[in-house]
Structure formats: structure tokens, C-alpha cells
Amino acid sequence: MARRVRQSLFGIALVMLLLVPGWAAAETKKYVQLPPWHNSPELSPFPLGPSEGDATVFVRLGDFTPDEYLFPGKTFPVALQAGKIVISSAFGMRDGRPHFGIDIGVDKVAVFATAAGTVTKVYPWPCGRAGRYVEITHSDGWKTRYLHLSSILVTEGEWVFTGKKIAVSGRSGHPNSTDECSESLYDPHLHYEARHVVNGQSIAYDPLVFFARYGNYVKMYAANGGSPYLPTQKLGDTGVWVYLIQDALAGWYGLSVSVDGHFGPQTETAVKEFQQWLGLTADGIVGPATWKELLGRIDTPLLPPYPPQSYEEGE
């Protein structure tokens, strides 16, 4: 009898392997749930993510060591461990959907304010997909967000200094619901975002650009040719990634372009100018090579072939 049972179980397993390609391999993969999808351009308590119930294999970047001398006035949100930290999920596209922050692979560690500012949102309950979270508004329209916390140590309206302990990381939130509560369904991590609010649009940047020199940033994305996991954008496109392109071109590189989320002729011209500076093919299309330079050089001193600053005589 026992032998027949074992034979039956073996047969079922064999059928599963034959009829469901990749079934056995999928069982060994590690999955994380993405935050909820939210189409509104207004500030949302949640980052953009997939529809309810979706899951994806995360894009792990691995060990990261911040280039600390690059960011006076701001600090990394968690303490390093042996001089490094693990980025367990990348900024950009994950399994065809956007992820507007980085996941830092830590559990029950202190979380620090990236920079001085005012606490503008505190969600103290473990319910919802983001779980407990804190939002801090900094100068010049910048905001940082800290999600899936186990406890929160600040209150709304409180002013915090750079490096102040604001929370303890955890795994709060429910990946498949906006109202259920959970402390255990997520893998332990801190979801961390850096957003710039322009024209009412909360524009998400890859937080790593503010903590890495160009070479270090490119190295983190070596598996993707040195480019973050972002979709190609061109004339006629609209949406969140176009906002990011326009804000980077205007705010960081001083090019004349409106930040309106529409990839029109003006944006195309600005992209071509940027590409010419870097010796790239000036086709006006923001593909992997252009994304690599556009974001990778934000916190790196502008060197040739960038044009030198020009000053009027007497200044």
C-alpha cells in the first residue's frame, strides 16, 4: 500500500514538471510583493506598484557602500554593516511594473532621517500595503519616504535634524491588501524613496544617485550594462518616467525643458543636447546608455566633455 502511494505521488510530481514549465524552478525563487498601483499625479501615501495580488522576482543589486563625501547635509537611512549594506531590490522596472524606491535588506534596525526637515506624514498602523511609514519634507521640494517600519519614533509636524533616529525597520504591511494588517508577509526590508515635487507631480529618483559617484553607481547596475532598470522613452511618450527625464535635464543639467510629463519636441531637443555633451548618439531617445549618464552623473562633478560654465564679463 505504502509503495503504491509513493508511486502515485511520484507520478503527480512528474506530471507537474511536464505540464507546468518552470514549476520546479519557480519554487526555488524568492519573491517580494510590490506596493500598490496608484495612477494619481498627486502625492500618495504609497509608491507606485502592481495590481492587487501580483508578485515579482526582485532585482537584487547586492552590496553597496555609499560615497559619503558626496552628500554633505544628508546621511544614508540605515547604519552600514561592515562598511556596506545590501540593496535587496532596485529602483525602476520590476517584472514590467515600476518600483519607485530601493529596498534595503535590513530587519529591526534604526532608521535615520536622510536630511533635516519636517515630518509631514506618519502612518502608525501595520495595515495596508505600505505598513507603517514616515514621510519627511526637506528643502527645495524634496521628500523622503520610509516604509514597512516596525515602530515609529516621530510625530507629524515634528522638525528633525539630519541623522535623527525616526523609526525602526521591519516588515509591516500586507502585500495583497490595502486594509489588512500583517507583520510577517513581506521579506524584512526598508523601502526608501527620494521624491522631488514639481508642478504638483511627485517625481521619484533612484535614491542611489545621491549616495554614489558615477563609477560606483554604474557598478551597481553592471548586470544591466551600468544602466538602471528603466524603460526607453522617446518623442510622444508621457508619464512618470518622462517627468524624471525632464526634471533631471532641467534641474541638474540646466537645460531648457518644461517639466510636464509629455515628451515633446522641446524635450527631444534637450535630450539631443545632453547626448552630444556626452558623446552619445544624438537621437533624442532616452535608452539605456542615456539613462546611465542622466542619472549616474547627478551627484558626480561635471567634467569634460560637458561644456564649461560661461560667465558674462565683469561677473
N, C-alpha and C positions, 0 to 999 in steps of 0.2 A: 504493500500500500504506500509506504513512505517513498519507495523508489518511483512509483507512478506519479506521485505528487511532485517530486523533484524533476522528473522528465517533463511534466506539464508546465511547471514554472520556467524551465529552460526554453521550452518551445515558445511560450509567450514572450520571453525576453528576446528571442531570436526574431520573432515576427516584428516586434517593435523596432529593432535595429534595421530590419529590411524595409519596413513601410514608412518609417519616420526618419529620413536622412538627418544626420547630425544630432539625433536624440541623445545618444550616449555622451557625445562631446558637450552638449548643452548642459548636461547635469553637472559637469565639472567647472563650468564658467561661473564667475562671480558677477552678480547683478546688483545694481542700485537703482532705486526709483528716482526719476526726475521730478522736480517740482511741477506745479500745475501750469497749464497753458492759460495765458491772460493776454487778450488782444488789445486792451485799452492802452493808449499812449500816456494815460495819467499814471501817477505814482501808485504802485500796487504793493501790498504787504508781502507779495510773493514774487519771486523771479519767474520768468517765462519757463515753460516746460511742456510736458506732453499731456495728452488727454488722460482722463482717469483710468487707472488700471494698466497703463503702459509701463514697460520696464526696458532697460537697455544695458548693454555691457559698457561700463565706463571706460573712458580713455585715460589711462594711468600715465602720469608723467614721471613719477618716481622722485628721487631725492632732489631737493632744491635748497641751495644756500643763498640767501639774499645778499646783494651787493650793498651793504649797509651805508657806505659813504655816499651813495647816490640819493638818499632820501632824508635830508635834514628836515626835522619837523614832523616826521611820521615814523611809525615803527611797525614791524610785522605783527599780525594779530595774535600770534602764539609764540611761546618761547621755543627756541631751537633745541633739538635733542642731538647731542654730539655734533653741534655745529651745522645741522641740516634739519630739514623737515620733509615729509612725504606729501606730494601733491597727488591725491588718490583719484582725482577726476579733473579733467581740463576744462577750460573756458572754450566756448564755441559750439560746434555742432556735435551732438552725440546721437548716433543711430538715426540721423535725419531730423533731429529736433534741437532747438537752441538751448544752451546751458549758460546762463549769464553770470557766472562766477567760477571760482575754483573750489574744490573740496580738499580740505587739509585733513589728512588721516591722523586724527588725534581723538582721544576719549578722556573726558573728565580732567581737562587741563584748563589753566587760566586763559581767558580771552581778554586781550587788551585793545583799547581804542587806538586805531591807526593814527589818528591825529586829533588835535584839540577840536572841540565842537560841542553842539547841544544835542542831547538825546531827544529825538523827535518822535520816535515810536518805540513802544515796549509792548510785546505780546507775551504775557507771563504764563500762558496755559500750554500744555503739550498737545492740544488739539490742532487739527488742520495739517496740511502737508508740510508747512514750514516749521511746525512746532514752536517752541519758544524762540523769539527773535528780538533783536535790538537794531534800531536804525539811528545813526548819528549824522547830523548835518554839519558839514565843515564849511570853510570859507569858499567863495567863488563858485557856489552852486554844486559843490561835491557832497556826495553822501556815501557812507559805507554801511553794509548790512551784514549781520552775523546771525546765522540760522541754526536750528536744531540744538539749541542750548539745553543743558540740564538744569541750570539755575541762572538767574539774572540779579545783578548787584547794583543796578542803577534805576532811576525813575525818569519818566517823561519830564522834559523841561530842565533836567539837570545839566549843568555845564561840566564837561570832562576834559582833563588835560591829556596830552599825548602819552600813551603808555599806561593809562589808568586801567586797572582791572575792572572790567564791566560785567563779566559773566564767567561761567564755567561751561565748557563744551560738553556735548552729549550726543544723544540720538533721538531727541523728541520729535514728534510729528508722526503722521500716518500717511504712508506713501500712496494709499489708494482712496483717500477720502479727504474732504475739506472740513469735516466736522468731528470725525472720530479721534480718539486720543490714544497715543502709544508712546512708549519709551524704549522700544526694542526692535521695531521692524526695519529701521534704517541701519546700515553699517555705521559705526561711530565715525563722525567727521564734523568739521566745522565748514559750513558753506559760507564763503566770504565774497562779497561783491563790492565793487567800486563803481559808482554811477555819477555821471555829470548831467545836471538838469539844464537843458537849453530849450527855449521856446516851448516849455511845458512838457518836453519829452525827456524821460529818464534814460539816458544813454549809458549802456553798460560797457565798461572797458575790461580787458583782461587785467586783473589785479597784478599779475606778474610783471607787467611792463613798468610798474613803478618801483620794483624791487630788483631789477636785473639790468645789467649792461647788455648791449646788443649781443655780444658773443654768448653770454650766459643764457639769454632769452632764446636765441636760436638753438642752442644746445638742448634746451628743454623740449623743443619740438623737433628734434632730429629725426624721429620716426616719420615725420610728415614733411621732410625736406626743409626743416627750420621754420616752417610756417604754422601759425595757429590753425585750428580746425574750423575754418570759416568758408562760407560759400563764395564763389566768384560772383562779382557784381558788375553790371555794365549799364550802358545807356538804356533807359526805360524801366529799370528796376526801382522798387520802392520798399520801404520798411526799415526795420531796426538796424540792419547792417549798413544801409545807406546812411542813416543818421550817424553811425560810428565813423564811417569814412569821412563824411563832411566835417564833423566836429574835430577829428584829428587833423585834417588838412587845414582847417581854419584856425583852430586853437593852438596847435603845436607847431605848425609849419608856416603859418602866416599867409596862406593862400586865400584868394578871394573866392569864397563859395558860401552860399546860403545853406544853413542847417535846417532843411525842411523835409528830409526823408525821401526826396524824389531825385533820382539820378538823371538829371537833365544835361543839356549842352554845357552849362556853366561848370557843373561837377566834372564832366568828362574833360573839359579843358584843364581844370585844376589837377586832375589825376595825371594827364599827359605831362604837365609841367613838373609835377613831382617825379614821375618816371624818368624824365630827361635829366633831372638833377642826379639821380642815382645810376644813370647809365643803363636803365632798363628799356625794353621795347616800349616806346611811347604810343600804345594803342588805346589808352583811355579805359582799359579793362582792369578791374582790381581782382587779379587772380592770386595764386599762392605766392609768387615772387613779390608782388606789390604789397600784399598783406604783411609779409615778412618784414619789409622795410618800414611800412607805415606804422606798425605797432612796435616793432623791435627797437626802433631808434628813438622812441618818445623820451625815455629817460637816459639817453646817451648823448654826449655832446655832439653837436652838428659839425662834422668835419668835411673836407673836400670829398666828393665833388659838389657838395652843397655850395650855393653862391654865397660870397661873403656879405656881411651886413654893409649897407651903404648909408652914409650919413651926409647930410647937407653941410656945405662949407660953413664953419663957424660954430657947429654944434659940439 
